Every structure is written in C-alpha cells, then in structure tokens.
Amino acid sequence: MDNFRRGPNTKMGLRFEYEGDVTIGDYTIIDSGVIIRGKIAIGENVKIEPYIKITGEGYVGDGSHIAHNIHNPQIGKNCIMKGEVTDSVLGDGCEIGENAQVTRCNFGVGVKMKHFSGARDADVGDYTNFSEGSTISNYDGVEKKKTKIGGYVMIGVHARIMGGVEIGNEVFVADGARVDKNLPPRTYFNPEKALKYPQLGAFHDNCSWYLYGNYLVLDKSVGPKYRSEFINEMIKKFGGNVEEIKKWLITPIQKVGGRTPIQCIKEEGCRALDDLFLNTKKVREETKKAEAVSKLKEAVKNYVDDAEYWINTEIPNGPLYHKTPKEVVEMLGEKIIPLMVSFAKTKTIH
C-alpha cells in the first residue's frame, strides 16, 4: 500500500512518480521525471535533478543535491551526489563527482571523491579527499578484502589502493602511486619519486599534515608533539576562531620574507613553527618566570631581612650549589618555592 507524505512547500515537477512509503521534507525541489520507489525518506531543502531514480530503502539528508540514480540510499546532510552510489553509507557533507562509483562503502563526514574515481568495500574516515581517477579495489590478487582509510587523507590523481590495505590518518599518497602495503599515520608516500631518486625512499614519516583544510606535503618532518604545540599557539593567538586561523595560514608575513605560514611550514618544518610564534612564546615564558620570582620574594620576606638580596645570593652547598634562589625558580618553576622557603627558614642561605 502506497503512503506518501510531503511538506507544504515541496515542489514537484511534471511526471513525478512514487511507489511505496515515501516521505519528502519541506522546501525540497523534485524536478521533472523523478521516480521514487520503496521506503524512502527525503529531507528538507533537498534538490533532485530531472529523471533521477531513487529506489530501495533508505534516506537522503537535509540540504543534499542528488544528480544520479541511487539504490538503498544512506546519505547524510548537505551531500552532493553526481556519481553512482550503491549500498553505501555517506556522512554529512560528502561529495561524489561525475562518473565516480562507490559500492559497499562507509564514508565519514566531508569525504570528497572526484570524477572518474571509484571505491569498493572500504571504510573511510572524515575529510579524506580522493583526486580524480583514483581507485580503491577490493581485491589483492588472491582474495577480496575490505580496505580501511583514516581521516584527513589525501589520495593523489590516478592513485591505486589495493584491497585490504590500511592507511592511517593524515597520509598523503602521491599522484600515480600504487599502495599495496599499510601506511602509518602522517606518511607521505611517493614511490615514483623513489624510483628516480633511490636515496630519498618512498616513505617519508611525519611529512604529511592536514592543517585546517590544507593537505600539506612537508620537505622536513614535524612530529606529533610539535604539531600539537603549534596548533595550541594558533588557538591562543586567535582565541579559537577557526576562520581567522585559516586566513592567517595563507596570509604573507613580512618577518618571514613575505611567505605565508603554510609555505614556511612546508619548507622548514619545526624551525618554521618556532619562527612564526617566537615572540609570543618568549614573552609568555619571561612572564611566567617573573611571576614565579615575585611569588618567591613574597613567600620568604618574613624569614629574611632583605628578600631582594636573598633571592640573588648563591646557595652554598648541595645539588643547587652556586645557583641563586631566583635562578632555581626561573629554571624549575613555582613547584620549587616550598624548598626555597625552607632554606629561608633554616638560614641555609646567608
């Protein structure tokens, strides 16, 4: 028995057909000749191009654009579907290009698969980008296997991913590469370049970085610790405003030769991270030291005649021999103040 429900502002073109249990959200536009058959729920503000067929059982999220036939859809919000998608789950914001094919896959949020690309039996993390002509097979030459690809990965033009391979987060696979081995996170993989220059190798650890929408290949590696510190510096500088961070990353800066932060990071690695925030870090470190010294003076003033003189007097013995209390606190921070106070109480330093 057919059951059809639609929003009051839904627009449907000529020769629209439906069969089964069909729900269409408000402000959705269904063009001429569209056919929907099965148990299908279409969200709000969806655009369905002319003569599209949607069949089986599933859903299309709010704000999506459907320009290709789909069967058993499981499509998130704000997706663009111009290629063939079969028995697959797509997260919000995915884009499937013209003549692309996706079969039995699970895509995370924001995955983009460009035209003439294809994927079979693959799990793919958030914001991974497949360039035109890239393929993920489900066969390794012996048996069919599922492929697992992390988030924030860049797959180059005409790259080929063999079945069963696992690729970590933030990996960058060069154009034309054939991947038949697992790739750890943050790897830049370029076997073609290694053939020309064997001394360089195909694997470059910590040389791929997804930085606020930029898929970077680095000339010099940057490890996870330094990446985390750099991101924290940006968040502090811009108060966590993502759009301001993105703008800053592509804006030329005079003190680094008119280059953008992105250019500096790609060319210089860790050194660029220090240069870009050198003044900020120095000021913060000096401020922290000054605050610790001020607290030390306040803590010992009731036990010594002249706190200023006392904190600048060398410790006469022990592991801190020849260092002043001021130098010790600047070096070790506020945690050492109780020990310095005990020195003041016992008159260890005169």
PyMOL commands that set and color helices and strands:
alter all, ss='L'
color gray80, all
select helices_A, chain A and resi 191-196+224-238+242-249+254-256+261-268+270-276+278-300+307-311+325-332+334-346
alter helices_A, ss='H'
color red, helices_A
select strands_A, chain A and resi 3-6+11-12+17-24+29-30+35-42+47-48+53-60+65-66+70-71+74-75+80-81+84-86+89-90+95-96+101-103+106-107+112-113+118-120+122-124+129-130+135-136+147-149+154-155+160-161+166-167+172-173+178-179+188-189+203-204+208-211+214-217
alter strands_A, ss='S'
color yellow, strands_A
deselect
rebuild
show_as cartoon
